[in-house]
Structures are given as C-alpha cells and as structure tokens.
Amino acid sequence: MNSLITPRAAEEITLSTIPELAEEDVPPEQARGRILARPLVADRPLPPYDRVMMDGICCKERDLEEHKTLVIAGDHPAGAPAPQETPRGHCWEVMTGACLPPDCDTVIPYEQISRQDHHFAIEAGSAVAGRFIHRRASDYEAGEILVPPNTIIDSRVAAVAATIGATTLRVLQRPRVSLFTTGDEVVDPASTPADHEIRQSNAAALHAALSAAGAELAHYQHLPDDPEATLTAVKKHRNCDLLILCGGISKGKYDFVRPVMEKIFGPPSFHGVAQRPGKPMAFWRGTPSIFALPGNPMSVQITFHRYVLPFLKAAQRQRYSSQIVSLSSNFSFEPAFAYSLPVKTSQEGACTIAEPLPLANSGDFASAIESDGFIELPAEKGSFPKGTLAPYWSWL
C-alpha cells in the first residue's frame, strides 16, 4: 500500500479522467431515466397558432363598441380550422385550445356573458382585447432549444418529444461495468454456508447500486483467492468503461488484486485513503478506469457512494455532490483518519439534521439499515459539537 492520501485528493484523482460514452437512439417510452445526448428543438413555433385560453366567445373588439349583444355565428371547437370571416355584430362560441379566427382579437369567458337565445350579452367593461389569447410563437420560435442535452429524461421530456414529433431520442449509452467480487470464504446466497463461510452480500449491494446509478452491468463474476484466475478473468472482461473489484486489495498474504492489476495496467494512481472505513481502496486511471474496493460490506458501501457513484454520474454528464447537514448531538472519535459516519436525517425548517448512528465495525452493515446515508468528519480533530456542519451522502 502506498502513502495514504486524503479523501478529497482521492476524489480529485478519480474524477480527473472520465470516459466518453457513445450515443444510441431509443424510443421515448424506453428512455425514462436515460441522459439526453442531443437537444430537443422546436420543429415549428410554439404555440403554432393564436390559441384561445378560455371557454366562451371570441369577437372583434370594435363590434363590442357598436352592439350590446352579439349574434352567435356558430361553434368553433378546438381542432377545427379557423373560420374565414366573422360577420359584423357576430361572435363565435369557442372552446379552450381552439385557434383564434384571424379577424377576432377578443376572447370573453362564459363567466362574463349571458345567453339570450341566439345572442350573448356582455358585462360592461369585462372585455379586454388580447386577454386569454396565447399568441403564436410566444413560447418558442421554430428552431429554438426546448430541452438541452445532458437532461435526465422524465415525463416532461417525453411530453416535449411528442410535441415536436420525436419518435426516437438520442441518448448516452449506459456506462458498461465489469464487476468482480473475491474471496474463498464467500459462498452463494442460496447455499448453506459452513461455519467458516459467509454468504455473498457485496455483489447484491453493488448490483443494486449500479442499477440505481444508471450503469449497465456488462459482466459479473466471483473470483477465488487465486492470482491466475483473477488475471484471466480481468483480461477477458476488461473491455468496459469501468472495472470494479471488491476485496483482495489490502496487505494480506492472499490479497492478490494489486499485483495482478499491476501486471496488466501498471501501478495504481493511488492505493490507500486516510479514511475509515475504506482505507485500502485503490484506483487505476485509464481505459478502463479501475476501482479496487475493500471487501468489508460497509467499506464497500462507503467507497462506492463516496467515489464510484460520482465517477458514474460524471461519465453521464451529471453533477453529483454531497449536501451539507448539521449534527444533532455532540460526537467524538479517535482521529487519525477521516471518519465516515452513518446518520439518520430529519428536517428542521430549512436545515437537515443528522443523527449519528455509529457502527461497531466495517462488517456491521445490518445496523446501517436505520441510517439514510453517511457524513464525513475530517481527521484534523476528534470532537464535533452539536450543530457541526458536515458533508452528507445519501444511500442509493
């Protein structure tokens, strides 16, 4: 293990080289949660016509000055072509969404008029020319950008796509990840472990987290504590955007990950972060980028959310950072490394309050169920009073 670096330095290194993702076309109904790669542009003015905004009547303003009542010329519903001419002293009964007849300039809602057989009487002073009319191109001109690139596609984006007739959307491909867990002591969750074995939990955690982060799991494999098996598997499945190994990266006699990775990719960009849990983490910058995470379950959770998740978000052109929360009570720990502390959050006015939920050790992942995420306390001091502000990351 190299000299330890700070969490901030580790973050800067891991985000210094981000893969450039390819693009692909998908139909809008399959695009939810994907990242828009190209802007959505208005194919015509929006709205494309002078749109009536209220149910009622439309007429010429000058007719209201000459007539106390207006004769109903007929209905003009939404979706109908505009009538060519409005006879003098007449009005059209219009519905919301209809196009305004070209010789009309006034819309009056039903609430401000009264019907008398085939006439409408208008309340004095109620009509204002131009009111309740959504003018053509008042929102966007043809060719203007409606949705910029790098937007996460949701129901609003889907609606805009339909409005401009986009039957496919150009999106970023998902980051392709090859994932390897390691350890002879680890067995399949479906099996009955011996007393010296444990069921595989890191794979389940990382599968769920990668899916939530928008990544595509291109390959998963559990490896024994064997350098040749590790070398063969990594060489075979290195064609990806990101390679993650879990376990086998500390100083133990059977920790083979670093020497195997060095045979293929050379020395790591760093190995060892002054934090707990997660100190043995290593990272290789390149194609693919490689995260070698420690094997203890909470170390996996902390290092994934602290480093891998921001990397994946950056690859998808998304900003991802911590938020600031306030400690609900005094908290102390023995300094030396930065401390990642699970917390339960609550809201007090505009402030997010973090209640410490310290764990027994980095294998105590079941206790973290009560927490919403974790804060990072710096190594420079060991005591933090109530109200201390700290960066917070929520669990996926």
C-alpha positions in Angstrom: 0.0 0.0 0.0 1.3 3.5 -0.9 1.3 6.5 1.3 -2.2 7.4 2.3 -3.9 10.3 0.5 -6.9 12.4 1.8 -10.5 11.6 0.6 -10.5 15.0 -1.2 -7.3 14.1 -3.1 -8.8 10.6 -3.9 -11.9 12.2 -5.3 -10.0 14.6 -7.5 -7.9 11.8 -9.0 -10.9 9.5 -9.6 -12.8 12.3 -11.4 -9.8 13.5 -13.4 -10.3 11.1 -16.3 -13.9 10.4 -17.2 -14.9 8.0 -20.1 -16.6 9.5 -23.2 -19.8 7.4 -23.6 -21.2 6.6 -27.1 -24.7 7.5 -28.1 -27.7 5.5 -29.2 -31.3 6.0 -30.3 -34.2 4.7 -28.2 -37.9 5.2 -28.4 -39.3 7.8 -25.8 -41.2 5.1 -23.9 -38.0 3.3 -23.2 -35.9 6.4 -22.4 -37.1 7.3 -18.8 -34.0 7.9 -16.6 -31.6 8.0 -19.6 -29.5 11.0 -20.4 -30.4 13.1 -23.4 -27.4 13.4 -25.7 -28.8 15.9 -28.3 -31.1 18.8 -27.7 -34.8 18.7 -28.5 -35.6 21.6 -30.9 -38.9 23.1 -31.8 -39.9 22.0 -35.2 -42.4 24.8 -35.5 -43.5 27.8 -33.5 -45.0 27.1 -30.1 -47.8 27.6 -29.9 -48.2 27.1 -33.6 -51.3 29.4 -33.7 -53.1 32.1 -31.7 -54.6 29.8 -29.1 -57.9 30.5 -27.2 -57.3 30.0 -23.5 -60.9 30.1 -22.1 -64.2 28.6 -23.0 -66.5 31.4 -24.1 -66.9 33.6 -27.1 -64.5 35.4 -29.5 -65.2 38.5 -31.5 -63.9 41.8 -32.8 -63.3 44.5 -30.2 -65.0 47.2 -32.4 -68.2 45.2 -32.5 -68.5 45.4 -28.7 -68.5 49.2 -29.1 -71.4 49.2 -31.5 -73.6 46.3 -30.2 -74.9 45.5 -26.7 -75.4 41.9 -27.7 -73.6 39.7 -30.3 -75.3 37.2 -32.6 -73.8 33.6 -32.4 -72.3 32.8 -35.7 -71.6 29.2 -34.7 -69.4 26.9 -32.7 -65.6 27.0 -33.1 -64.1 24.0 -31.2 -60.5 23.0 -30.6 -59.1 21.1 -33.6 -61.3 22.9 -36.2 -59.8 25.2 -38.9 -60.3 28.9 -38.2 -63.4 30.4 -39.9 -62.5 32.7 -42.8 -64.7 35.6 -41.7 -66.7 36.8 -38.7 -69.8 38.7 -39.8 -70.3 42.2 -38.3 -72.0 42.1 -35.0 -71.4 38.3 -34.6 -69.3 36.2 -32.4 -68.1 32.6 -32.3 -68.7 30.2 -29.4 -65.1 28.9 -28.7 -63.5 26.3 -26.6 -60.2 26.2 -24.9 -57.4 25.2 -27.3 -59.2 26.5 -30.4 -57.3 28.6 -32.9 -58.4 32.3 -32.8 -60.2 33.4 -36.0 -57.9 35.7 -37.9 -60.3 38.7 -37.8 -61.0 38.3 -34.0 -59.0 40.0 -31.3 -61.1 39.5 -28.1 -62.0 36.4 -26.0 -64.6 36.6 -23.3 -65.2 33.7 -20.8 -68.6 32.3 -20.2 -68.5 33.7 -16.7 -68.7 37.3 -18.1 -71.5 36.8 -20.5 -75.2 35.7 -20.6 -77.0 33.9 -23.3 -80.2 35.2 -24.8 -81.5 32.8 -27.4 -79.0 33.2 -30.3 -77.3 36.2 -28.7 -74.8 36.8 -26.0 -74.9 39.9 -23.8 -71.6 41.0 -22.4 -71.0 42.5 -19.0 -69.9 46.2 -19.3 -66.1 46.6 -19.0 -65.4 42.8 -19.0 -63.9 42.5 -22.4 -60.2 43.4 -23.0 -58.7 42.8 -26.4 -55.8 40.3 -26.4 -56.7 38.8 -23.0 -57.0 35.0 -22.8 -55.1 34.6 -26.1 -51.9 32.5 -26.2 -50.1 34.2 -29.1 -48.4 32.2 -31.8 -44.6 31.7 -31.1 -44.9 33.5 -27.8 -43.2 30.5 -26.1 -40.7 29.4 -28.7 -39.8 30.2 -32.3 -39.1 27.3 -34.6 -35.5 26.1 -34.2 -35.2 27.1 -30.5 -33.9 24.6 -28.0 -36.7 23.2 -25.8 -34.7 20.6 -23.8 -30.9 21.0 -23.6 -28.6 18.0 -23.9 -27.5 16.1 -20.7 -31.0 16.4 -19.3 -32.4 13.3 -17.5 -35.4 12.1 -19.4 -38.6 12.1 -17.4 -42.3 12.5 -18.2 -41.9 16.2 -19.0 -39.2 15.5 -21.6 -41.3 12.7 -23.1 -44.1 15.2 -23.5 -41.9 17.7 -25.3 -40.5 14.9 -27.5 -44.1 14.0 -28.5 -44.9 17.7 -29.2 -42.1 18.0 -31.7 -42.7 14.6 -33.3 -39.6 12.9 -32.0 -40.2 9.2 -32.3 -36.7 8.4 -31.1 -34.4 10.1 -28.7 -30.6 10.2 -28.9 -29.3 9.2 -25.5 -25.9 8.4 -23.9 -25.2 4.7 -23.7 -25.1 3.5 -20.1 -21.6 3.2 -18.6 -20.6 -0.5 -19.0 -19.2 -2.0 -15.8 -17.4 -5.3 -15.2 -17.7 -6.3 -11.6 -15.6 -8.9 -9.7 -16.0 -9.9 -6.1 -13.3 -12.0 -4.4 -12.8 -14.4 -1.5 -12.7 -18.1 -0.8 -14.8 -17.6 2.3 -17.7 -16.2 0.3 -20.5 -18.5 -0.9 -23.6 -18.1 -3.0 -26.6 -16.6 -1.0 -28.7 -19.7 -2.0 -26.3 -22.1 -0.3 -26.0 -23.1 3.3 -22.6 -21.8 4.5 -20.3 -23.7 6.7 -19.2 -22.1 10.0 -16.1 -20.6 8.4 -18.0 -19.2 5.3 -20.2 -16.2 4.7 -22.9 -15.6 2.1 -22.2 -13.1 -0.7 -23.7 -9.7 0.1 -21.3 -7.3 -1.7 -22.5 -8.5 -5.1 -26.1 -7.9 -4.3 -25.3 -4.4 -2.9 -23.3 -3.4 -5.9 -25.8 -4.8 -8.4 -28.5 -2.7 -6.9 -26.3 0.4 -6.6 -25.0 0.2 -10.1 -28.5 -0.1 -11.5 -29.7 2.9 -9.5 -26.6 4.9 -10.8 -27.7 4.3 -14.4 -24.9 1.8 -15.2 -25.1 -1.4 -17.2 -23.6 -4.5 -15.6 -21.7 -6.0 -18.6 -20.2 -8.8 -16.6 -20.2 -10.1 -13.0 -18.0 -12.9 -11.6 -17.0 -14.1 -8.2 -13.3 -15.0 -8.1 -11.4 -17.3 -5.7 -8.3 -16.0 -3.9 -6.1 -17.1 -6.9 -3.9 -14.7 -8.9 -4.1 -16.7 -12.2 -7.9 -16.9 -12.0 -8.1 -13.2 -11.3 -5.6 -12.4 -14.2 -7.5 -14.5 -16.7 -10.9 -13.1 -15.8 -9.9 -9.4 -15.8 -8.0 -9.8 -19.1 -11.1 -11.3 -20.7 -13.6 -8.7 -19.4 -11.6 -5.5 -19.5 -13.5 -4.1 -22.5 -15.8 -1.8 -20.5 -16.0 1.7 -19.2 -15.3 0.9 -15.6 -13.9 -2.2 -13.9 -14.7 -2.8 -10.2 -13.0 -5.3 -7.9 -14.3 -5.9 -4.4 -11.9 -7.4 -1.8 -8.3 -8.7 -2.0 -6.8 -5.2 -2.0 -5.3 -5.0 1.5 -1.9 -6.3 2.7 -2.9 -9.9 3.5 -1.0 -12.8 2.2 -3.9 -13.8 -0.1 -4.7 -10.2 -1.3 -3.8 -10.7 -4.9 -5.7 -7.9 -6.6 -3.0 -5.2 -6.7 -0.2 -7.4 -8.1 -2.5 -8.9 -10.7 -3.7 -5.4 -11.8 -0.1 -4.2 -12.0 0.8 -6.9 -14.4 -2.0 -5.7 -16.8 -2.3 -1.9 -16.1 0.9 -0.9 -14.2 1.0 0.8 -10.8 -2.2 2.3 -9.4 -2.9 6.1 -9.4 -3.3 5.6 -5.6 -3.6 2.8 -3.1 -4.8 3.8 0.3 -7.0 6.6 1.5 -6.8 8.2 5.0 -10.4 7.3 5.9 -12.3 4.7 7.8 -13.9 2.5 6.7 -12.4 2.0 3.3 -8.7 2.7 3.8 -7.3 0.0 1.4 -9.1 1.3 -1.7 -7.0 1.6 -4.9 -7.7 3.3 -8.2 -6.2 2.9 -11.7 -6.8 5.8 -14.1 -7.1 4.7 -17.7 -9.2 2.8 -20.1 -11.0 1.2 -18.4 -10.7 3.1 -15.1 -10.5 0.6 -12.2 -11.8 0.8 -8.6 -10.5 -1.8 -6.3 -12.7 -1.6 -3.2 -12.1 -3.2 0.2 -14.2 -6.3 0.9 -15.9 -5.4 4.2 -19.5 -4.6 3.5 -19.6 -1.1 5.0 -16.3 -0.3 3.3 -17.9 -1.3 0.0 -21.0 0.9 0.7 -18.9 3.9 1.7 -16.3 3.8 -1.0 -19.0 3.2 -3.7 -21.1 6.2 -2.7 -18.1 8.4 -2.0 -16.1 7.7 -5.2 -17.7 5.3 -7.7 -21.1 7.0 -7.8 -19.7 10.5 -8.6 -17.5 8.9 -11.3 -20.5 7.2 -12.9 -22.6 10.4 -12.7 -19.7 12.4 -14.2 -19.5 9.9 -17.1 -23.2 10.5 -17.7 -22.6 14.3 -17.7 -24.4 14.8 -14.4 -23.3 16.8 -11.4 -23.2 14.9 -8.2 -22.0 16.2 -4.8 -22.7 15.9 -1.2 -25.1 18.2 0.7 -24.4 19.9 4.0 -26.1 18.7 7.2 -25.9 19.6 10.8 -25.1 17.2 13.7 -27.9 16.6 16.1 -25.7 16.0 19.0 -22.0 16.0 20.1 -19.9 13.3 18.5 -16.3 12.2 19.1 -13.9 9.6 17.6 -10.2 8.9 17.8 -8.7 11.0 15.0 -6.1 9.7 12.5 -8.3 9.2 9.5 -11.4 10.9 8.2 -14.4 9.1 9.6 -17.5 8.1 7.5 -20.4 8.0 10.0 -23.9 6.6 9.1 -26.6 9.0 10.1 -30.4 9.3 10.2 -31.7 12.6 8.8 -34.6 14.8 9.6 -35.7 18.3 8.6 -35.9 21.3 10.9 -37.0 24.2 8.9 -34.5 24.8 6.1 -31.8 22.7 7.9 -31.2 19.0 7.5 -30.3 17.4 10.9 -28.1 14.3 11.1 -28.4 11.9 14.0 -25.2 9.8 14.4 -25.6 6.0 14.1 -22.1 4.7 14.6 -21.4 1.1 13.7 -19.4 -1.5 15.6 -17.0 -2.1 12.7 -16.8 -2.1 8.9 -18.6 -5.5 8.7 -21.6 -4.3 10.7 -23.7 -3.5 7.7 -27.1 -4.7 9.0 -27.1 -1.8 11.6 -26.8 0.7 8.7 -30.4 -0.1 7.7 -31.6 2.5 10.2 -29.5 5.2 8.5 -30.3 7.3 5.5 -26.7 7.9 4.4 -23.4 9.0 5.9 -21.4 12.1 6.8 -17.6 12.5 6.5 -15.8 14.0 9.5 -12.3 15.3 9.0 -9.2 13.8 10.6 -7.9 17.1 11.9 -9.9 16.8 15.2 -11.8 14.2 17.1 -14.6 16.1 18.8 -17.5 17.7 17.0 -20.2 19.7 18.9 -23.9 19.7 18.1 -24.6 21.9 15.1 -21.3 21.0 13.3 -21.8 21.2 9.6 -20.6 18.2 7.6 -20.9 16.8 4.0 -23.6 14.1 3.6 -24.1 11.4 1.0 -27.4 9.5 0.9 -27.6 5.8 0.2 -28.9 4.7 -3.2 
